[in-house]
Amino acid sequence: QVQVVESGGDLVQPGGSLRLSCAASGSGFTITAMGWYRQAPGKQREFVADISSGGDTYHADSVKGRFTIYRDNAKNTMYLQMTSRKPEDTAVYYCKVVARGRPYWGQGTQVTVSS
């Protein structure tokens, strides 16, 4: 089993910065890809960004230039650096880890952007 835990969610003002973390733990697994998704109230979960084991990244158009995904393979940890926050970024942010040929999801961390 692979455990996935997100952290770092908070209440921030518009334009502020925040960094989310996602840590994967367990035994006998190799992570292939990791990614961030988010779900706003009343909306479906949407893709934010992902990163391969080799470091290739892809960001959704809605966050391109404002958010940056990166990872520390030695620690099985992934991060999402968010800048220039907007109220529409308010959502529960989920981490997805792909290992053993299947996805594992965390419980999510709440990010609220409000003045």
N, C-alpha and C positions, 0 to 999 in steps of 0.2 A: 504494500500500500504506500502511496505517496501522499504526504500531507502538504497542503498549501495554505499559507497564512499571509494575508495582506496586513499592512499597517501604514500609518501616516495620514489618514484622513483627518480633516479638520474643517473649521469654519474660517474662510479667508475673505478678505475684501477684494472687489474687482481690481484686476491689475496685479494682484499679489502672486507670490510664488509658493509652491508646495512640492514636496517630493514624497511619492509613494514607494513602498517597498513590498516585495513579494518574496517569501522564502519557502523553498521546497525542501522537505526532509523525508527520510525513509531509508531503506537499505536496498542495495542491489539494483539501482536504476540509473539510467543515463537520460538526461533531458535533451530532447532534440530541438524543441521550439518553446518559446514562452510569449505570452501576449497579454495585453490589457483590453478589457471591455468595460462598458459602463451602461447603466440603466437608470434613466431619469423617471420620476414619478409619472405613471400613466403611459409610458413608452416602452418599446421593446428594447432588449439589450442590443447594443451596437458595438462594432469594432472600433478600437482606438489606435492601437499600434501593436506590432509584434517584432520579434527578433529571433533569428536562427542561432543555432549553436556556433556558427561561424561568424556571427556578428552582423549579418545582413539585417537591415531594418526596413520597416514599412509603416508609415503613419497615415491615418485617415486625413482626408483633405481638411476636415473641420478643425484639426489640431496641428496640422503641418506648420512648422515655423514657430510654434508656441510650446509644444510638448516634445520631449526627447526621451526615447526608451533606450536603456542600456542594461548590461548584465555583468555579473561577476561569476564566471563559470566555476571557479574554485569554491565559491560559497553557495552555489546553487541559488543565487539571489538575483532578482531583477528589480529595476527601478523605473519610475516614470517621473521625470523632472517636468513640472508644469509651471509655466510663466504666463504673464499677461492673461490671467484668469478672467473668464466672463461668467455672468450669471447662468448662461446656458450650459456651462460645464458642471453645474450641480447635478450630482448623480451618485449612485453607489458604484464604486469601481471594483471590478473583479479581475482576478489574475487567473490565467489559464496556463497550465503546464502540460506539455505533451511528452509522455514517457511511456515506454513499453507499448507503443503503438496506440495509445488512447489518451484522451484529455482528462486532466484533473483540475477541478475548480476550487478556489477558495470561497470563503463566506462573504467576502466583500468588505469594503471600507467606505464610509460615507464622506463625501466631499461636498461642502456647501459654499457657494460663492455669493456673498451678500454684503451690502453695506449697512 
